[in-house]
Amino acid sequence: MKDETSTRTNAAGPQPRCASLFSQMLNLIDRREFDVAVVRTGAERRSKGFSCWDQFVAMSFCQLAQAKSLREITQGLACCEGRLRHLGMEESPARSTLSYANRVRPAALYEAVFHQVLARCHATSPGHNFRFKSKLLSLDSTVLELCANMFDWARFRQTKGAVKLHLLLDHDGYLPVFAHITEGAVADVSVAQQLILPPGSIVAMDRGYNDYRLFEAWSEQKVGFVTRLKSNAEYFVTETKAEADDGLIRRDELIEFQCITAGRTIWKTYRRIEVWLEDKQETLVLLTNLMNLSAATIAAIYKERWQIELFFKALKQNLRIKTFVGTSANAVHIQIWTALIAILLLKFLQFKSRCAWALSHLVALLRWNLFSYRDLWAWLDHPLDTPPQPPPDPQLVLDLDSIPAA
């Protein structure tokens, strides 16, 4: 990152001069890597005047300022004309220019930028809260509803449209390490079958991902999983393990599936665990291929899966992905990718700050101060402090005593 902070010296000593908070956030993105991604994806081919960086700044403003339309984006930037030079752009784009760019420029550019920012966040993210050192991941998807008449390419049901965001969440800092956007009718398990996970990692997921061939493949690749067992699954018990002393683990068994009912040959042995949920007064049945961890730890891993639900909730509440400023599939994808980039930048600020920021509080205060000229890192640690005022220029001070009387 190129440091935007410089100093000036006067009679009172050095005074900090900073770009806007928005500019300093965008400086977290390496412009050289961004330009490489532009060339690789051919995003600026035959473009005139309006660069991909200008488009990215505008869509980032849409996310952080929560602009609801192209008009709000362009007019919000236009009212800050004098401060756009710090952002690397000369002037606010016209609505038609931004709309055309969102429609025709490849969303793959923003996917590449997402992975660039993710690599930076990984370097500063904390670890998960479990004692084991294996990578802990959660896999899930969320449906983003669309108007079927305006988004006719995203037919979900007879009268509804939707896209689905498939996400793999790393519990080291709760960062999204994989994202895939499909139409709403695409099954979750079909995306999971395409994933290549690192050996030794553990994936927590809901029972919508139940697929015996997927479980077999992950077991062969040394990938652990924890999920819920379907109520109609047919199996037989090969061994019963000791129950936990706290009474929350009602049953811990080794099982094998019946090949005829499963419809395919299954040779692996799995583990079935019954967990009593005191708050709901019901039993949760888990399925896993982890044999070395305790039943209580496996139950805690599945409970930790709730973090991906909280991530989806934070994404929808604090960023702009429930309403879209473009109706084409490419424009929708660009807006979702810029939302994911924005939340990575916010996560990075959380990691670096000394304050225990809640994401919603950080987004709200940042939205009100996007074009405030403060040092970003000082503002993160002391957001409510009054910024120091530079002393007046001695040459501009008017000495009233030196003016002769009339």
Phi, psi and omega in degrees: 000137178272123185288124181273351187275125175234174182233154172232147185247133174216196185298333182266004181102182184291138176239135182288141172238126186233156167281180179292160177300321179299315179297319181292328175294316180292336177289350174290345179264128181289116182294329179293317177294324177298315180295324177297318178295325177298315180293317183295323181270352181065032187289333182257018180295127179064020178274154181226114172085303186273108186276167176294327178295319177300318178296319180295320177299316181296317181285332174291322175297322176303319183284310187284328178268355181055048175288138187263352184205169175298325179297316180294325179294307185292319180286327176297322176285326182295326180286353176243033185311315185292346184252001183286338181298328176295336182274354181090013178232153186272319184208164179290138180285159171285156180300317181295324179294313179294320179298317180295318180297318179293333183278326190248336182280137189295134176291345178300333177300315183285333172295320178294319178295323177304314181289331175295314180292324179299319179298324178290320180293323180299328183292340183241001185284145175283168179276176177280177190265008181264160181284329181290154185264358180294149176292128180253126183231155172234140182238129179195177178219161176224145182263130176252109185286143180229160176282123184295330181287323182272327181248067186291345178281349185244048179297127181247307171231188186299323183242009184230154172237157181192152165242158182238131177258111178267132189222141172244117185258126175273126183281357168281089183088359181055058181254138175284115184260347177213136177219142179214132183251125179228175171291159188295336184277353182290131181289143181299319186293332179295328176285320179298327180293340180268352182287143171243106185261149180292138177301141181091351179280163180234130182244127174255133184206164180276175186285355173295346179260015179294116177207119187293322178294323177296318178296321178295316181296316180295323178296322177294327181272007180063034176256123179274154177216154174224123181212177176269143179273135178295146183292335182262011179291138179251130186205171171226146185276129177258337181199141176250125181268169181292143179277155181287156183284335186280352176083354179283332176267106184277330182204141179221109189227153167262131185228163170228143180278150176280121189296327184293314181287331178284340177083009181199167182279125180231120184253342187285153173259134181240175185240129180247126184232129175259123182244129178272123178264107186293321183290326180262351181055049178211168182255133177254127182254118183253151176234135181208162172250012179272115184259341188265345180269153179290159180297324179295321178294319179295320176297321178292326177297316180293324177296325179293342177301338181298341180297330179287330174293320177293326177295315178299320179297316179295322180296317182286326184278328188254346181233171190262084175229004177266334172235143188240147183268357176222156184253349179283159180298320181295319180295321178296317180296318179299317182294323178291317180295321178291330174294319178293322176296317181298319182289331174293318177298320178293321176298319179298319178296322177297318180296323185276338185282150175275346178273150177273077183289132162279142185300318181296322179292319179296316180297317182296311181293324179293322179298324180282345185236022184305319184253024172279140181267087179226155171291124188301316186286325174293322179295322179297322181280329182222071187291336184264359179288147175284128181295143179295138178269132178292146179294154180292152178293126182302332182288341183261358180283128182268120178271101182294332182290335182277353180276123181293146179291148181286000000 
